[in-house]
Amino acid sequence: MGALDGAVVVVTGAGRGIGRAAALAAAAEGATVIAADSGVELDGSGGNPGIAEAVAKEITARGGKAVAVSADVATMAGAETTIRAALDGFGKLDGLVCAAGIRRDTPIWRMTEEDFESVVIGNAKAAFNVIKLASIAMRQNRYGRIVMFASDAGLGSVGASNYAAASEGQIGLARTVARDLGRYGITCNTISPLARTRMSGGSSEELRPPAGVVSAEEMAGIAAPIPLQKWEGSGHPDDPESAAALVSYLLSEQSADVNGHLFGVRGGEVYLYSYPSIERQILTYNRRFTMDELDEQMPRTLANGVVSPLR
């Protein structure tokens, strides 16, 4: 018996990387998978329907159930085609994994309007499109599991202002969707993985950033990576499969009380991020601060000990 026996799950971005790993894992747990991927390049250009078809064939070759959809979920029409594949083909939709995304990294002074908009659309809006349509069916059924993917780029990533904006937008979207839909038995959570895919180089020692540049682990506030020579699991600790089990858990009935949270995953580690909270404050009591007061108080209080991320 699998944790997802009888479930129908849509996975966007299922053709490669983390999306592919999530699709294979969900199928191994008994889910019928709609493997959705338009097969675009990393920057969103092109398209290849064979990418989604290959994953669906791999699932069926392993004894699972899957159909391929090559529609572009960055458009509402493509999202509707994708969700319809579940509803028309299997009569319901139990789970949705939003792993579709693109990147166009470039420094902010070189980034074009199209660079920025395409990444926000290809990541945040692509998630919105399928979630909106999936939520209608899930709400009627009073059940659903939604898993989104974001990244730690929003904590500050050189040359990725568009991707950072999209990632933080996805996290905020997930928290709000959780509140909109939680009363109907639907959960929505986000995973921020450290893995080696087309979207991210991973966090391996051999991929360490140059001295003076904040690493992915430092940016995320987590410990140093597992020493590679001590890794005992199959594959590499930064392989996309690292996130697959967490995705399957969040898609299962066992995760009913887990809603609106942001998780991290890396190799054999899973961690839960806290919500932003007030660290310090200064008060005037019933009036506004003056510039002179802030000029005096900020270095002593709120700005005391604050350092630049560039160090």
N, C-alpha and C positions, 0 to 999 in steps of 0.2 A: 504494500500500500504506500502510495506517495502522498506527500503533503498537499499536492495540488490535483489529486485525482478528480476528474470530472470538470475541472475548471477550464474556462476559455480565456486565454490571455493574449492580448495584443502587445507586441514588443516593437517599438519604432527604433530605427537604427540597428536592426537585428543582423545586418549583413556582416558586420565586422566588429572587432574589439569587444568592449564590455557588453554591447547590445547582443552580439552573437553569443557570448558566454551566458548571458541571462536567458536567452531563448533556449539554448541547449539544456540548461539546468532546469528551467521550468518544465520542459518536455520530459526530462528524466524523472521529474516528480509527479508526472501523470497529466500535466496540462495539455490541452490542445492549443497550439501556438499559431497565431497569425504573425508571421515574420515579415515585418514591413521595412523596406529600405529602398530608396530610389537609386542607390548606387552612385551617388555623386562623389566627386573628388573632395579632398579635405576643405578646399575653399568654396565648395558648393557648386562648382561647375560640372557640366556633363551629366551623366546618368547611365546606369547599366542595370537592367532588370535581372540579369543573371546573378547579381550579388544576393538578392533576397531568395531567389530560386535555389541557389546552392545550399543555403542554410536549411530551407524547408526539406530539401532532398536528404541532407545529412540527418535531420531529425527522423524522417520516415525510415531511413536506412537503419537507424538504431532501434526501430520498433515504435517510435512515437508518432504523434499526429501533428501535422503542420500544413499550412498553406502559405504561399508567398504573395505579397502585395508590393508593387514597385511604385506606388503613388508617392508624391512629394507632400509630406505632412506639414511643410512650411506654408502650404496653401490650404485654405479651408476646404476646397474641393477634394484635395488629396487626403486630408484628414477624414472627410466623410467617406471616401472610398475605403479607407483603412478600417474604420469602425464598422462600416456596413459589411465588410467581409466576415466579421465576427457575428453580427446580429443576423444577417441573411443566411450565412452558412451554418451557424450552430445555435441560433435562437437566443443567445445571451452573451453577456460580457462580464466576466468576474474580475479580471485584472488588467492593468495597463502599465507598461513600463516605457517611460519616455527617455530613450537613450540616443535619439537622433540629434546631431549637432554638426556644426562646421567651425572652422577657425580661419582667420585672416590676420595674423599678427603683424603689427608694424608700429613704430613709435607714434605717439599721439600727434606730433607735428607733421607726420607724413600720412596719417590715416585720412582716407577720403570719406565723404558722407556715405557712399555706397559700401565701403568696407565696414563701416559701423553698422549701418542698417541691415546689411545682409546677415551679419553674425547674430544680431539681436533677433531678427526674424527666423533665422535658421536654427536657433536654440530656444529662446524664450517663447516666441510666438508659435513655433512648431509644437511646443509642449502645450501651450494654451489651446491650440486648435483641437488636438485630440482629446484633451481633458474636458473641454466644454462639451463635445459631442458624447464622449463616454459617460459624463456625469448624468446626462439625461436618461440613458438606459440604466445606469447603476442606481439612480435615485428611484426610478420606477420599481426596481427590483429590491430596493432597500438593502443593497449589499454591493461592495466593491473595494478593491485594493488598487491604489495608484502609487507607483514608485517613480520618482524623478531623479535625474542625475544633474549635478552641478559640479563646481570645482572650487578649489581654494584661490583661484585667480582673483576673486572679488576681494580678497584680503590684501591684494597688491601684487601685481605681476607685470614685470617690465614688458612693454610692447604689446600688451593685450587689453587695452582699455575697452574695446568692444566685447571681448569675451568675458571680461570681468563684469561689465554692466549686465550682460546676458545671464551670467551665473548668479549674481546677486538677485536679479529679477526672478529667476527660477526658484530660488530659495524663498523669497517673499511670496511668490505665487503659490508655492506648496503650502506654506503656513496658512494662507488665506483660504485656499481650497479645503484644507483640513477643517477649518471652522465653518465654511459654507456647507460641507457635506457630512460632517461627523455625526450629526443628528439622524442621518439616514443610514447609518451602518457602513459608511464609506470612510476609509482612511487614506491619507496622502502623506508620504514621507519622502525625504530627499537623501541621496547618498553622494558624498563628495569623495571620490576614490583617488588613490595614488597608484597609477598603473601605467604600463608601457603600451600605448596605443597610438593610432594616427593623431589623436587629439592631444596626447600628452606624452612626453618622453619618459615619464616615470621618475623614480627616486633612487635608482641604483647607485652604488658607489662609483661605478664607472661613468655615471652621468652627473656627477657632482658639478654644481655651478662654480664659476671662477671665484677666487677669494674676494670678499667684499660684497658679493651679491647674496641676498637672502635666499636660502634654500626653501624648497616646498615644505619641508618639515618645520623649519623655523617659522615660516609664514603661517602655517596652520597651528603652531603652538604645541606640536607633539614631539615625542622623543626621536632620537636618531634612528635610522632604519636598522632592521635586523641585519647583523653581519652575514654576508652571503655565505661564508664558509660554515655557518651554523644552521643554515636553512635545511630542514629535514623533509619538507613537503615535496610533492611532485611539481615539476616545472620550476618556474622562477618566482620568487616572492612578489615581483611586480607584474606578473601575468594578469590579463583581464579577468581570468577565472576567479581571482581573489574575491571579487564582489558578488559572484553568482549565488552563493549560498545565502547571503544576506538578502539579496533580491527575492529569492524563493521564500524565505521566512516572512518578509514583509508582504508578500502576495498571499500568504496562507491565512487560514481562519485563526490560527494561534496568535496572530498579531493584532487582534481586534482592539486592544487598548493602547496600541502604539500609533499615535496620530499627531502629525504636525511637527515632526522632529527631523533634525539634520544629523546624519551619521557619517562617519568617516570609515574607510576600510583600506588596509594595506597589508598584503601578505597574510600572515596569521593574526592580524590585529583588527578589531572592530572597536570603534569609539563613538561616543555621543557628544556632540557639541552643545554647549550651553547657549541659552538665548542671550543677546546683548543685555547688559545690566548697567546701572549707574555705578561708577567706580568711586567718584568723589563729587562733592558739590559745595558751592558757596551760596550764601543767602543774604538778601538785603532786608527781607521782611517788609512786604507791602509796598515796594517801590522798585524801579529799575536801577540797574547799575549805571554808574557814569563811566566814561572812558578813563578818567583819572583813577577811579577805584579799581578798575580792571587792570590798568597798567601797574598798579601797586600789588594787587592781590594775586593775579594769575601766576607770576613766577614763584610765589610762596605756596600756592595751593594746587590748582588744577594742572598747571604746566610744570610743576615741580617734579623733576626726574624723568620727564617725557623726552624721549630720544627719537631722532629721525630713523625711519626704516632703512635708510641708506648707510647709517652708522658712519 
